[in-house]
Amino acid sequence: MNYLLIVASMLICSFTCTVYADTCPVMITYEGKGAGAVVFDGKLHSAKGLTCKKCHEGQGLMPALFEMKKWSTAVNMRKIELGRTCGSCHVVTENDDRNCSSCHHK
């Protein structure tokens, strides 16, 4: 009986998380200091097949890229250049001829 309850709970949780990830309405605007604001669009990332778990839960021995609580993870260009936070997927190096406007909007 307990086994059935555990399996049912796991199925409900995985379905709920998948539904949320597919319809992620979260939009976060980072100040971006003098370079202009940077907007994270959850719908855009979900449309590319990404789930909340991909960035908000650790993968194997790797810690989570972002905490789940809004504003709890500091994001800056140095972390991005080192492949952390946004830089885990959006590769930018210190030596790039950057097109800042691809992320920053004034």
C-alpha positions as CSV (number, residue, x, y, z in Angstrom):
1,M,0.0,0.0,0.0
2,N,2.8,2.5,0.9
3,Y,4.6,1.6,-2.3
4,L,1.5,2.5,-4.4
5,L,1.2,5.8,-2.5
6,I,4.8,6.7,-3.1
7,V,4.6,5.9,-6.8
8,A,1.4,7.9,-7.2
9,S,3.0,10.8,-5.4
10,M,6.0,10.7,-7.6
11,L,3.9,10.6,-10.8
12,I,1.8,13.6,-9.6
13,C,4.9,15.6,-8.7
14,S,6.7,14.9,-12.0
15,F,3.5,15.8,-14.0
16,T,3.1,19.0,-12.0
17,C,6.7,20.1,-12.5
18,T,6.6,19.3,-16.2
19,V,3.4,21.3,-16.7
20,Y,4.8,24.2,-14.8
21,A,8.1,24.1,-16.8
22,D,6.2,24.0,-20.1
23,T,4.2,27.1,-19.3
24,C,6.8,29.0,-17.2
25,P,5.5,32.6,-17.0
26,V,8.5,33.9,-15.2
27,M,10.1,37.0,-16.6
28,I,12.9,38.6,-14.6
29,T,14.6,41.9,-15.4
30,Y,18.2,42.4,-14.1
31,E,19.5,45.9,-13.9
32,G,22.6,45.3,-15.9
33,K,24.2,48.4,-14.4
34,G,25.4,50.9,-17.1
35,A,25.2,48.3,-19.9
36,G,21.4,48.2,-19.8
37,A,18.8,45.8,-18.5
38,V,18.9,42.1,-19.2
39,V,15.5,40.2,-19.3
40,F,15.2,36.5,-18.6
41,D,12.1,35.2,-20.4
42,G,10.9,31.9,-18.9
43,K,8.5,31.3,-21.8
44,L,11.3,31.6,-24.3
45,H,13.5,29.1,-22.4
46,S,10.6,26.7,-21.9
47,A,9.8,26.8,-25.6
48,K,13.3,25.6,-26.3
49,G,12.6,22.5,-24.1
50,L,14.3,23.7,-20.9
51,T,12.8,22.9,-17.6
52,C,13.2,24.8,-14.3
53,K,15.1,21.8,-12.9
54,K,17.8,22.2,-15.6
55,C,19.1,25.4,-13.9
56,H,17.6,25.3,-10.4
57,E,18.7,21.8,-9.4
58,G,22.2,20.4,-9.3
59,Q,23.2,18.0,-12.1
60,G,25.3,15.1,-10.8
61,L,28.2,16.7,-8.9
62,M,27.5,20.2,-10.2
63,P,25.6,22.6,-8.0
64,A,22.5,24.4,-9.2
65,L,23.2,27.4,-11.4
66,F,20.6,29.5,-9.7
67,E,18.8,29.3,-6.4
68,M,15.0,29.0,-6.7
69,K,14.3,32.2,-4.8
70,K,14.2,35.3,-6.9
71,W,17.3,37.5,-6.6
72,S,19.1,35.0,-4.4
73,T,21.8,34.3,-7.0
74,A,24.1,37.2,-8.0
75,V,24.6,37.4,-11.7
76,N,27.6,39.3,-13.2
77,M,29.7,39.2,-16.3
78,R,32.6,37.5,-14.6
79,K,30.5,34.6,-13.6
80,I,29.1,34.4,-17.1
81,E,32.6,34.4,-18.6
82,L,33.5,31.6,-16.3
83,G,30.6,29.5,-17.5
84,R,28.5,30.0,-14.4
85,T,24.9,31.3,-14.2
86,C,23.8,32.3,-17.7
87,G,27.2,31.5,-19.1
88,S,26.5,27.8,-18.6
89,C,24.5,27.9,-21.9
90,H,25.2,31.4,-23.2
91,V,29.0,31.3,-23.9
92,V,30.7,34.7,-23.6
93,T,34.5,35.0,-23.0
94,E,36.4,38.0,-21.7
95,N,38.2,38.3,-25.1
96,D,35.1,38.2,-27.3
97,D,34.2,41.1,-29.4
98,R,30.9,41.3,-27.6
99,N,27.7,42.3,-29.0
100,C,26.4,43.6,-25.7
101,S,23.0,44.5,-27.1
102,S,22.2,40.8,-27.7
103,C,21.5,40.6,-23.9
104,H,21.5,44.2,-22.6
105,H,18.8,46.6,-23.7
106,K,18.9,50.3,-22.9
